Amino acid sequence: MLIDLFIHESEGKKVATSALCLASTAPPSTALRLVNKLCEAKLLVKIDDPDDGRRQFVELTPDTAARLENYFGADEGGMQEG
């Protein structure tokens, strides 16, 4: 989930909670429970969709994003090749 968010955020794309859960291939209740645990651990944050009160987006916290950028060797312009 963290890598999926990292990739989408580096491409400037928002990720809905439901889409992140589906992408994980885990059962929906298990995936949502994991998202909630990652939020509690302050690795992710949920953001309400201003256009649709039923939907929330999930984002990496700035600290998590920085750690993933450092781990994967990404620069501010996106992921490096090679």
MARPANU-964943 format. One record per residue: residue in one letter; x negated, z, y of N, C-alpha, C in turn. Coordinates in pm, whole numbers, padded with zeros to 5 digits, always signed. Layout:
N
AXZYXZYXZY/...
//
This chain:
82
M-00082+00000-00119+00000+00000+00000-00086+00000+00126/L-00191+00081+00124-00279+00086+00241-00346-00048+00266/I-00391-00111+00159-00457-00241+00175-00357-00346+00222/D-00236-00343+00169-00133-00437+00211-00105-00421+00360/L-00090-00298+00405-00067-00274+00548-00187-00318+00631/F-00306-00290+00583-00428-00328+00654-00432-00479+00676/I-00403-00553+00572-00405-00700+00581-00299-00749+00679/H-00176-00699+00664-00068-00745+00753-00095-00707+00898/E-00144-00586+00921-00172-00545+01058-00285-00627+01119/S-00384-00664+01039-00494-00745+01092-00445-00885+01130/E-00332-00926+01069-00269-01055+01102-00163-01039+01211/G-00145-00917+01261-00047-00891+01367+00097-00886+01320/K+00117-00862+01192+00252-00860+01135+00301-00718+01115/K+00429-00697+01144+00493-00569+01117+00542-00568+00973/V+00542-00449+00913+00586-00436+00775+00698-00333+00768/A+00813-00377+00718+00926-00286+00700+00899-00197+00579/T+00951-00076+00584+00935+00018+00473+00982-00044+00342/S+01095-00111+00345+01149-00172+00223+01057-00281+00169/A+00997-00360+00258+00906-00467+00216+00779-00408+00154/L+00729-00299+00212+00610-00234+00157+00639-00179+00018/C+00756-00121+00001+00795-00068-00130+00806-00179-00233/L+00867-00291-00195+00879-00404-00288+00742-00461-00325/A+00654-00470-00227+00522-00527-00252+00438-00441-00346/S+00470-00312-00353+00392-00222-00437+00418-00244-00586/T+00527-00308-00619+00574-00332-00756+00609-00205-00832/A+00607-00092-00766+00652+00033-00827+00804+00039-00818/P+00868+00120-00901+01012+00139-00885+01043+00183-00741/P+01155+00138-00685+01185+00168-00544+01176+00316-00507/S+01231+00404-00590+01229+00546-00555+01086+00601-00558/T+01005+00554-00651+00865+00598-00659+00787+00547-00538/A+00808+00422-00502+00737+00363-00388+00775+00435-00259/L+00904+00463-00241+00947+00533-00119+00890+00674-00115/R+00885+00740-00229+00828+00875-00235+00680+00869-00195/L+00608+00766-00241+00467+00752-00205+00451+00725-00055/V+00535+00641+00001+00530+00615+00145+00550+00746+00221/N+00648+00825+00179+00673+00952+00246+00554+01048+00234/K+00489+01049+00118+00371+01134+00100+00255+01086+00188/L+00238+00955+00199+00134+00903+00286+00162+00935+00433/C+00289+00938+00469+00326+00978+00606+00298+01127+00627/E+00332+01209+00529+00306+01353+00539+00156+01380+00549/A+00076+01299+00483-00070+01313+00487-00130+01253+00614/K-00044+01201+00700-00084+01139+00828-00175+01017+00810/L-00151+00944+00702-00220+00818+00680-00136+00700+00731/L-00005+00719+00731+00091+00619+00779+00187+00684+00876/V+00252+00603+00956+00362+00648+01042+00478+00550+01027/K+00598+00603+01036+00719+00520+01036+00764+00503+01180/I+00801+00381+01213+00847+00347+01347+00987+00289+01335/D+01082+00345+01409+01219+00292+01407+01222+00153+01468/D+01299+00064+01406+01318-00071+01459+01416-00062+01575/P+01375-00099+01697+01464-00089+01812+01584-00185+01804/D+01573-00289+01720+01679-00387+01709+01774-00362+01593/D+01734-00275+01500+01816-00250+01382+01797-00104+01341/G+01895-00022+01369+01887+00121+01342+01874+00156+01195/R+01898+00060+01107+01889+00086+00964+01749+00065+00910/R+01661+00006+00990+01529-00033+00940+01419+00045+01010/Q+01314+00072+00934+01193+00132+00989+01074+00046+00948/F+00976+00042+01036+00850-00022+01005+00750+00086+00968/V+00648+00048+00893+00542+00140+00855+00412+00086+00912/E+00333+00174+00971+00204+00135+01027+00097+00233+00982/L-00026+00185+00976-00139+00273+00952-00160+00358+01077/T-00199+00483+01060-00238+00561+01177-00369+00502+01229/P-00400+00524+01356-00526+00470+01409-00648+00515+01328/D-00648+00640+01284-00761+00691+01206-00771+00619+01071/T-00658+00599+01005-00657+00529+00877-00703+00385+00894/A-00655+00319+00999-00695+00181+01025-00846+00173+01050/A-00900+00267+01127-01043+00267+01155-01124+00289+01028/R-01078+00378+00943-01149+00404+00817-01148+00281+00726/L-01034+00213+00720-01026+00093+00637-01112-00019+00695/E-01112-00033+00827-01198-00133+00892-01344-00105+00858/N-01383+00020+00865-01520+00059+00833-01551+00032+00686/Y-01460+00067+00599-01481+00050+00455-01495-00097+00417/F-01408-00180+00471-01409-00322+00436-01503-00404+00523/G-01566-00341+00620-01661-00413+00704-01595-00509+00798/A-01472-00479+00840-01399-00568+00930-01440-00539+01073/D-01440-00643+01154-01464-00625+01296-01329-00631+01369/E-01332-00621+01501-01207-00620+01577-01133-00752+01571/G-01199-00860+01537-01137-00990+01531-01068-01017+01397/G-01074-00926+01306-01013-00946+01174-01114-00927+01063/M-01073-00953+00944-01160-00932+00829-01272-01035+00827/Q-01390-00989+00787-01504-01079+00778-01500-01157+00648/E-01552-01275+00650-01559-01355+00528-01683-01316+00448/G-01672-01335+00316-01788-01318+00233-01798-01190+00175/
//
